[in-house]
Amino acid sequence: MCFLRFLAQARGALGRHLAEVEVSVSPGRKLHLVMGNESCDLDSAVSAVTLAFVYAQRHREHDYVPILNIPRRDYPLKTEVGHLFGQCGIAEAALLFRDDIPSEVAQDVSVILVDHHVSPLAANVSEILDHRPLEDSSASFKQLPASCVLDIDAAVGSCATLVAQRYLAEEQPRSAGVAQLLHATIVLDTINFAPAAKRFGPRDVAMVEQLERELCRREDQRSSLFDELVAARADISRLTLTEVLRKDMKILQTDRQVVPLAGMPILVRDFVEKSGAEKAVREFGVESNLLVILGMYVSPADGQVQRDLALISLSGQSQFVERVRHALMESQDPKLELQAHAVDTRFMGGCFLRQHNVQATRKHILPIVKRALLEWEAEHGCDCEEVYFFKEKPQLGLS
């Protein structure tokens, strides 16, 4: 089966398992959901759809269905995903999203996580492919079945590299579309193997070289591909400022707190200068006590990366913000090399810092922030008036 036909038929495979009388599902035929993370960046989306295809062709006795872990209405925010998928002929209608999956499906389903390893579906997870630092202390991770297969390698720059290894390990299936998606994603995630960024390892290089041989492409074609994808990711011309904040969002959640963490394709300092920025921040962070916003700008001239971050408390809890700021400033693994911006800003009383270690990404910053949250909770207990605690996860503009 070709790749595009597989995607077109994925909804039907899901429907067979949802039917009250599964007359078309053979006894013992299991449904496997291959699910990316909730930011649904290019790495997450491509890893989900390509791994599902590879496994579906090699294990035809079961159904493998890729899931993009966002509501369908948020797909237009993922500009680089839509751009690359469109080039490969993948229409939005052929994709399945988080809100396409009824809650009852999780009762009897196998889940494969790509580009993340902490999930509310942990008890159903059979395999994980990820390149983020291991959060083995999280309650979700501890719920993983003993039989769960782990491939977690923080030394690679892209989860697509781990998928490419599985794709290339056997002669079948073969698909030019799958090879194109994996190749482009690794090139983007590794910053086109820029030495200064240090976002790649030997496995990334090996996979890209093998994919280029399969696609009959040359190494000198990578630069134009990288520039095209960076431009697509940074194209926020059709998005509102609130949508820019939601474009690449992760949720940090403890037992008592929910912290939205936004990644943007522009620097935070440039974002807050835009008209309507405060309104957008308040809409984005409704009901949350702390917002973490990460900015990144890639120069189209020389590919140089700039990064900065902001910590904002909508309720003005300065001590809480200071605790997280201190944890980030004092981090040694990695050392973020944070400094105040040359020109101070009073935007919403937030803390704004330039990040001079551009090699450190959200996957490194997120665990530091989470540790700070947990330490704060342990010190202040349930009666603390400095932090708002939630029994339910705020919707943050999502469905």
C-alpha positions as CSV (number, residue, x, y, z in Angstrom):
1,M,0.0,0.0,0.0
2,C,1.3,3.5,-0.9
3,F,1.8,6.1,1.9
4,L,-1.0,8.4,0.8
5,R,-3.5,5.6,0.5
6,F,-2.5,4.4,4.0
7,L,-3.3,7.8,5.5
8,A,-6.6,8.0,3.6
9,Q,-7.6,4.6,5.0
10,A,-6.5,5.3,8.6
11,R,-9.9,6.7,9.6
12,G,-11.6,3.6,8.3
13,A,-9.3,1.4,10.4
14,L,-10.2,3.5,13.5
15,G,-13.8,3.3,12.7
16,R,-13.8,-0.5,12.5
17,H,-12.5,-0.5,16.1
18,L,-15.2,2.0,17.2
19,A,-18.1,0.1,15.7
20,E,-20.5,-1.5,18.2
21,V,-20.4,-4.8,16.2
22,E,-16.9,-5.1,14.9
23,V,-17.8,-7.6,12.2
24,S,-14.9,-6.5,10.0
25,V,-12.2,-6.7,12.7
26,S,-10.6,-10.1,12.9
27,P,-10.3,-11.6,16.4
28,G,-7.0,-10.6,18.0
29,R,-6.6,-7.7,15.6
30,K,-5.4,-4.8,17.8
31,L,-5.5,-1.1,17.4
32,H,-2.2,0.8,17.8
33,L,-2.3,4.6,18.1
34,V,1.0,6.3,17.1
35,M,0.8,9.6,18.9
36,G,3.1,12.7,18.8
37,N,3.4,15.3,21.5
38,E,1.0,18.2,22.1
39,S,3.2,20.8,20.5
40,C,2.7,19.0,17.2
41,D,5.9,20.5,15.7
42,L,7.3,19.1,12.5
43,D,9.3,16.4,14.2
44,S,6.3,15.2,16.2
45,A,3.9,15.1,13.3
46,V,6.3,13.5,10.8
47,S,7.4,10.9,13.3
48,A,3.8,9.9,14.0
49,V,2.6,9.5,10.4
50,T,5.8,7.8,9.1
51,L,6.2,5.3,11.9
52,A,2.6,4.3,11.7
53,F,3.0,3.6,8.0
54,V,6.1,1.6,8.5
55,Y,4.6,-0.6,11.2
56,A,1.3,-1.0,9.4
57,Q,3.1,-2.5,6.4
58,R,5.3,-4.8,8.4
59,H,2.7,-6.0,10.9
60,R,-0.5,-6.3,8.7
61,E,-2.2,-8.4,11.4
62,H,-2.9,-5.2,13.4
63,D,-4.0,-1.6,12.7
64,Y,-1.6,1.3,13.2
65,V,-3.2,4.8,13.2
66,P,-1.2,8.0,13.4
67,I,-2.6,10.8,15.7
68,L,-1.6,14.4,15.7
69,N,-1.9,15.4,19.3
70,I,-3.8,18.7,18.8
71,P,-7.4,19.6,18.1
72,R,-8.1,19.8,14.4
73,R,-8.8,23.5,14.6
74,D,-5.2,24.2,15.6
75,Y,-3.7,22.5,12.5
76,P,-3.4,25.9,10.6
77,L,-1.1,27.1,13.4
78,K,1.5,24.5,12.5
79,T,2.7,26.3,9.4
80,E,5.8,24.3,8.7
81,V,3.8,21.0,9.1
82,G,1.2,22.1,6.7
83,H,3.8,23.3,4.3
84,L,5.8,20.1,4.2
85,F,2.7,17.9,4.2
86,G,1.3,19.8,1.4
87,Q,4.4,19.3,-0.7
88,C,4.1,15.6,-0.1
89,G,0.4,15.6,-1.2
90,I,-1.0,15.1,2.4
91,A,-4.3,16.8,2.8
92,E,-5.6,17.9,6.2
93,A,-8.7,15.7,5.6
94,A,-6.5,12.6,5.5
95,L,-5.1,13.3,9.0
96,L,-6.5,12.3,12.4
97,F,-6.3,14.6,15.4
98,R,-6.7,14.4,19.1
99,D,-10.4,15.4,19.0
100,D,-11.1,12.7,16.5
101,I,-10.5,10.0,19.1
102,P,-13.4,9.2,21.5
103,S,-12.3,8.8,25.1
104,E,-13.5,5.2,25.2
105,V,-10.9,4.2,22.6
106,A,-8.2,4.3,25.3
107,Q,-9.8,1.5,27.2
108,D,-8.5,-1.2,24.8
109,V,-5.8,0.2,22.7
110,S,-2.0,0.1,22.4
111,V,-0.2,3.4,22.3
112,I,3.1,4.2,20.7
113,L,4.6,7.6,21.8
114,V,6.9,9.5,19.5
115,D,8.8,12.7,20.4
116,H,7.6,12.5,24.1
117,H,7.5,9.9,26.8
118,V,5.1,11.3,29.5
119,S,1.4,10.8,28.7
120,P,-2.0,10.3,30.4
121,L,-2.2,7.1,28.4
122,A,1.0,5.7,30.1
123,A,-0.7,2.4,31.1
124,N,-1.4,1.6,27.5
125,V,2.0,2.5,26.0
126,S,3.8,-0.3,24.3
127,E,6.7,1.6,22.8
128,I,8.4,5.0,23.0
129,L,10.7,6.8,20.6
130,D,12.0,10.1,22.0
131,H,15.1,12.4,22.1
132,R,14.1,14.3,25.2
133,P,15.9,13.9,28.6
134,L,14.3,11.1,30.5
135,E,11.7,12.2,33.1
136,D,11.8,8.8,34.9
137,S,10.6,10.4,38.2
138,S,7.3,11.5,36.8
139,A,4.1,9.6,38.0
140,S,3.2,9.0,34.3
141,F,6.5,7.4,33.4
142,K,6.2,5.1,36.4
143,Q,2.9,3.8,35.1
144,L,4.4,2.4,31.9
145,P,4.0,-1.3,31.5
146,A,7.1,-3.4,32.2
147,S,7.0,-4.7,28.6
148,C,7.2,-1.1,27.2
149,V,10.0,-0.8,24.6
150,L,12.1,2.3,25.1
151,D,14.3,4.0,22.5
152,I,15.2,7.3,24.2
153,D,18.4,9.0,23.0
154,A,19.0,12.6,24.0
155,A,22.1,12.7,21.8
156,V,20.1,12.8,18.6
157,G,18.7,16.1,17.3
158,S,15.5,14.7,15.9
159,C,13.0,12.0,16.8
160,A,12.7,11.5,13.0
161,T,16.2,10.0,13.1
162,L,15.0,7.2,15.4
163,V,12.1,6.6,13.0
164,A,14.4,6.7,10.0
165,Q,16.5,3.9,11.5
166,R,13.5,1.7,11.6
167,Y,12.4,2.6,8.1
168,L,15.9,1.9,6.7
169,A,16.5,-1.2,8.7
170,E,14.5,-3.4,6.3
171,E,14.0,-3.3,2.5
172,Q,10.2,-2.9,2.8
173,P,8.2,-0.7,2.8
174,R,9.7,2.0,0.6
175,S,8.1,5.3,-0.1
176,A,9.5,8.5,-1.6
177,G,7.1,10.5,0.5
178,V,8.2,8.9,3.8
179,A,11.9,9.4,2.9
180,Q,11.2,13.1,2.0
181,L,9.4,13.8,5.2
182,L,12.1,12.2,7.4
183,H,14.9,13.8,5.5
184,A,13.4,17.3,5.7
185,T,12.5,17.0,9.4
186,I,16.0,15.9,10.4
187,V,17.6,18.8,8.4
188,L,15.3,21.3,10.2
189,D,15.7,19.9,13.7
190,T,19.5,19.8,13.5
191,I,19.7,23.4,12.2
192,N,21.1,21.9,9.0
193,F,24.0,20.4,11.1
194,A,25.3,23.8,12.0
195,P,28.4,23.3,14.2
196,A,27.6,26.3,16.4
197,A,24.1,24.9,17.3
198,K,25.4,21.4,18.1
199,R,21.9,19.9,17.7
200,F,23.0,16.7,16.0
201,G,24.8,13.4,16.6
202,P,26.3,10.7,14.4
203,R,23.0,8.9,14.1
204,D,21.4,12.1,12.6
205,V,24.2,12.4,10.0
206,A,24.0,8.7,9.1
207,M,20.3,8.8,8.5
208,V,20.3,11.9,6.4
209,E,23.0,10.6,4.2
210,Q,21.2,7.3,3.7
211,L,17.9,9.1,2.9
212,E,19.7,11.4,0.4
213,R,21.0,8.3,-1.4
214,E,17.5,6.9,-1.6
215,L,16.1,10.3,-2.8
216,C,19.0,10.9,-5.2
217,R,19.7,14.2,-3.5
218,R,23.0,16.0,-2.9
219,E,24.3,17.4,0.4
220,D,24.6,20.9,-1.1
221,Q,20.8,20.9,-1.5
222,R,20.2,20.9,2.2
223,S,20.7,24.7,2.7
224,S,17.8,25.6,0.4
225,L,15.6,23.0,2.0
226,F,16.4,24.3,5.5
227,D,15.8,28.0,4.5
228,E,12.4,27.0,3.0
229,L,11.3,25.2,6.2
230,V,12.5,27.9,8.5
231,A,10.6,30.5,6.4
232,A,7.5,28.3,6.6
233,R,7.8,27.9,10.4
234,A,8.3,31.6,10.9
235,D,5.4,32.6,8.7
236,I,3.0,34.0,11.2
237,S,1.4,36.5,8.8
238,R,-2.0,34.9,9.0
239,L,-2.0,34.2,12.7
240,T,-3.3,36.4,15.6
241,L,-0.9,37.1,18.4
242,T,-2.7,34.6,20.6
243,E,-2.3,31.9,17.9
244,V,1.4,32.7,17.7
245,L,1.6,31.8,21.4
246,R,-0.4,28.6,20.9
247,K,1.5,27.7,17.7
248,D,4.1,25.6,19.5
249,M,2.9,25.1,23.0
250,K,3.6,22.6,25.7
251,I,1.9,22.1,29.1
252,L,3.8,21.6,32.3
253,Q,1.6,20.0,34.9
254,T,2.1,19.0,38.4
255,D,-0.5,17.8,41.0
256,R,-1.3,21.5,41.8
257,Q,-0.2,23.6,38.9
258,V,-0.6,24.0,35.2
259,V,2.0,26.1,33.4
260,P,1.8,26.8,29.6
261,L,5.1,27.0,27.9
262,A,5.1,28.7,24.5
263,G,7.8,28.4,21.8
264,M,7.8,31.1,19.2
265,P,9.6,31.6,15.9
266,I,10.5,35.2,16.9
267,L,12.3,36.7,20.0
268,V,10.0,37.4,23.0
269,R,11.3,40.9,23.1
270,D,10.1,41.5,19.6
271,F,6.8,39.9,20.3
272,V,6.0,42.1,23.4
273,E,6.5,45.2,21.3
274,K,3.6,44.3,19.0
275,S,0.3,46.1,19.4
276,G,-2.1,43.8,21.3
277,A,0.7,41.6,22.9
278,E,-0.6,42.0,26.5
279,K,-4.2,41.0,25.5
280,A,-2.8,38.0,23.7
281,V,-0.7,36.9,26.7
282,R,-3.7,37.2,29.0
283,E,-5.9,35.2,26.6
284,F,-3.1,32.5,26.3
285,G,-2.5,32.2,30.0
286,V,-6.1,32.4,31.3
287,E,-6.3,30.8,34.8
288,S,-2.6,30.1,34.9
289,N,-0.3,31.6,37.5
290,L,2.9,31.4,35.5
291,L,3.7,31.6,31.8
292,V,7.0,30.6,30.2
293,I,7.6,32.0,26.8
294,L,10.6,30.9,24.7
295,G,11.7,32.9,21.6
296,M,14.0,31.8,18.8
297,Y,15.1,33.7,15.7
298,V,17.1,32.2,12.9
299,S,18.8,34.7,10.7
300,P,18.0,34.0,7.0
301,A,21.4,35.5,6.1
302,D,23.8,33.2,7.9
303,G,21.6,30.8,9.9
304,Q,22.7,32.2,13.2
305,V,20.4,31.4,16.1
306,Q,19.2,33.8,18.8
307,R,17.2,32.8,21.8
308,D,15.5,34.5,24.7
309,L,12.8,33.7,27.3
310,A,10.2,35.4,29.5
311,L,8.6,34.5,32.8
312,I,5.3,36.2,33.4
313,S,2.9,35.9,36.3
314,L,-0.6,37.1,35.5
315,S,-1.4,37.4,39.2
316,G,1.8,39.3,40.0
317,Q,3.4,36.5,42.1
318,S,6.9,37.9,42.0
319,Q,8.4,35.4,44.5
320,F,7.2,32.5,42.4
321,V,8.7,34.0,39.3
322,E,11.9,34.7,41.1
323,R,12.2,31.0,42.2
324,V,11.9,29.8,38.6
325,R,14.3,32.5,37.3
326,H,16.9,31.5,39.9
327,A,16.6,27.8,38.9
328,L,17.2,28.7,35.3
329,M,20.1,31.0,36.1
330,E,21.8,28.5,38.3
331,S,21.3,25.5,36.0
332,Q,24.6,23.7,35.2
333,D,23.3,20.8,33.2
334,P,23.0,22.5,30.9
335,K,24.2,26.0,31.7
336,L,21.9,28.3,29.9
337,E,24.1,31.5,30.1
338,L,21.2,33.8,30.8
339,Q,21.6,37.5,31.0
340,A,19.2,40.4,31.2
341,H,18.4,42.1,27.9
342,A,20.5,45.2,27.1
343,V,17.3,47.3,27.3
344,D,15.0,46.5,30.1
345,T,11.2,46.1,29.7
346,R,8.4,46.5,32.1
347,F,5.9,44.4,30.0
348,M,3.4,42.9,32.5
349,G,6.1,42.9,35.2
350,G,7.7,39.9,33.6
351,C,11.3,38.7,33.7
352,F,13.0,38.8,30.2
353,L,16.4,37.1,29.6
354,R,18.7,36.6,26.7
355,Q,19.9,33.0,26.4
356,H,23.5,32.9,25.1
357,N,23.8,29.1,25.1
358,V,21.7,28.7,21.9
359,Q,22.4,24.9,22.0
360,A,20.0,24.6,24.9
361,T,16.4,24.0,23.7
362,R,13.0,23.6,25.3
363,K,13.6,20.0,26.0
364,H,16.4,21.1,28.4
365,I,14.5,24.1,29.9
366,L,11.3,22.2,30.6
367,P,12.7,19.8,33.2
368,I,14.4,22.7,35.0
369,V,11.1,24.6,35.3
370,K,9.3,21.5,36.4
371,R,11.8,20.8,39.2
372,A,11.4,24.4,40.4
373,L,7.6,24.0,40.5
374,L,7.8,20.8,42.5
375,E,10.3,22.2,45.0
376,W,8.1,25.3,45.5
377,E,5.1,23.1,46.2
378,A,7.1,20.9,48.6
379,E,8.1,24.0,50.6
380,H,4.8,25.8,50.7
381,G,2.3,23.0,50.9
382,C,-1.4,23.2,50.0
383,D,-2.1,26.3,52.0
384,C,0.3,28.5,50.1
385,E,-1.4,31.8,49.0
386,E,1.4,32.6,46.5
387,V,0.3,30.0,44.0
388,Y,-3.1,29.1,42.5
389,F,-3.7,25.4,42.4
390,F,-6.1,23.7,40.0
391,K,-8.1,20.5,40.1
392,E,-8.6,20.5,36.4
393,K,-6.3,21.4,33.5
394,P,-7.2,24.9,32.1
395,Q,-8.3,24.8,28.5
396,L,-5.9,27.6,27.4
397,G,-7.9,28.2,24.2
398,L,-7.8,24.5,23.2
399,S,-10.7,22.2,22.7
